[in-house]
Amino acid sequence: MYEDLYCARGDMENRIKEQFALFADRVSAATMRANQLRLYLSVMAYSLISGLRRLGLRATEWAHAQVATIRLRLLKIGAHIRVTVRKVWIEMSSSFPLQTLFSQALQQLRC
């Protein structure tokens, strides 16, 4: 009973806390609609990063990483993006330490 109910409750509370890392707590706009839009965008960002963690980062050391960690270390990087008619080229620095993890996640999302 402890593992089924109490641990699941704690895990759900941790998922709710993760949403604050994506600025879900910032409702400082003057209108209710603007605050609602901010909250919608935060929930969509959480859903996308959670999906990236579940599908793209499975079987890696980042499969259970927090949303803020994924955002800061894997997604918030400098890159040069070129868009052609047929392809989108992402040119990262050769010194980016997580380049193999980034390409592995991209390959898992393609399949």
C-alpha positions in Angstrom: 0.0 0.0 0.0 2.9 2.4 0.8 4.5 1.9 -2.6 1.3 2.0 -4.5 -0.4 5.0 -3.0 2.0 7.1 -1.0 5.0 6.9 -3.4 2.8 7.6 -6.4 1.5 10.7 -4.6 5.0 11.9 -3.9 5.9 11.3 -7.5 2.9 13.3 -8.7 3.8 16.2 -6.4 7.3 16.2 -7.9 5.8 16.4 -11.4 3.7 19.4 -10.3 6.8 21.1 -8.9 8.6 20.6 -12.2 6.0 22.8 -13.9 7.2 25.7 -11.9 10.6 25.3 -13.5 8.9 26.3 -16.8 7.5 29.5 -15.3 4.0 28.2 -14.5 4.0 30.4 -11.4 4.5 33.7 -13.2 1.0 35.1 -13.4 2.0 38.8 -13.1 0.2 40.2 -16.1 -2.6 42.7 -15.7 -5.3 40.7 -17.3 -6.7 37.3 -16.6 -6.4 36.3 -20.3 -2.7 37.1 -20.4 -2.1 35.0 -17.2 -4.2 32.2 -18.7 -2.1 32.2 -21.9 1.1 32.1 -19.9 -0.2 29.1 -18.0 -1.2 27.4 -21.2 2.2 28.0 -22.8 3.9 26.6 -19.6 1.8 23.5 -19.7 2.5 22.9 -23.4 6.2 23.4 -22.8 6.1 20.9 -19.9 4.2 18.4 -22.1 6.8 18.7 -24.8 9.8 18.3 -22.5 8.1 15.4 -20.7 7.5 13.7 -24.0 11.1 14.3 -25.0 12.2 12.7 -21.7 9.8 9.8 -22.2 10.5 9.1 -25.9 13.8 10.7 -26.9 15.8 10.2 -23.8 14.7 6.7 -22.8 17.5 4.2 -22.2 19.9 7.1 -21.5 21.3 8.5 -18.2 18.8 11.4 -18.7 15.7 9.3 -18.7 14.7 10.4 -15.2 16.2 13.9 -15.3 14.1 16.9 -14.2 12.6 19.2 -16.7 14.7 22.1 -15.6 17.9 20.1 -16.1 16.8 19.0 -19.6 15.9 22.6 -20.5 19.1 24.2 -19.2 21.7 21.6 -20.3 20.3 20.0 -23.4 17.9 22.5 -25.0 19.3 26.0 -24.0 22.3 25.9 -26.3 23.8 28.1 -28.9 23.6 26.7 -32.4 23.5 28.0 -36.0 20.3 26.9 -37.8 20.2 26.9 -41.6 16.9 26.2 -43.4 17.0 25.0 -47.0 14.2 23.7 -49.2 14.6 20.1 -48.2 16.4 20.1 -44.8 17.0 22.0 -41.6 20.6 22.0 -40.6 21.6 22.5 -36.9 25.3 23.3 -36.5 26.4 23.1 -32.9 29.8 24.0 -31.5 32.3 21.1 -31.6 33.0 21.7 -27.9 29.3 21.1 -26.9 29.7 18.3 -24.3 26.2 16.7 -24.8 26.4 16.5 -28.6 26.1 12.7 -28.7 23.2 12.7 -26.3 21.4 15.4 -28.4 21.9 13.4 -31.6 20.8 10.1 -29.9 17.6 11.8 -28.7 16.9 13.2 -32.1 17.4 9.7 -33.7 15.0 8.2 -31.1 12.4 10.8 -31.9 12.6 10.2 -35.6 11.7 6.5 -35.3 
